């Protein structure tokens, strides 16, 4: 592990993105570094292709057609209010 000097403006962008992506600031910077390295090593691949390949290598099933989003998020409003 080491120290990396990052411009203040870039650090602020990393901080904001980390909040949206629910990552620590360090994890967000590490993610962007990894994606950037993969993009440079594979200039013929799009961001989506890079992500798909990484998920495939990690044996993550990303077939959205098999995921039942309605069952995962459906909850009657009364249950939310009544707790």
PyMOL commands that set and color helices and strands:
alter all, ss='L'
color gray80, all
select helices_A, chain A and resi 8-21+25-41+47-57+64-66+69-73+77-82
alter helices_A, ss='H'
color red, helices_A
deselect
rebuild
show_as cartoon
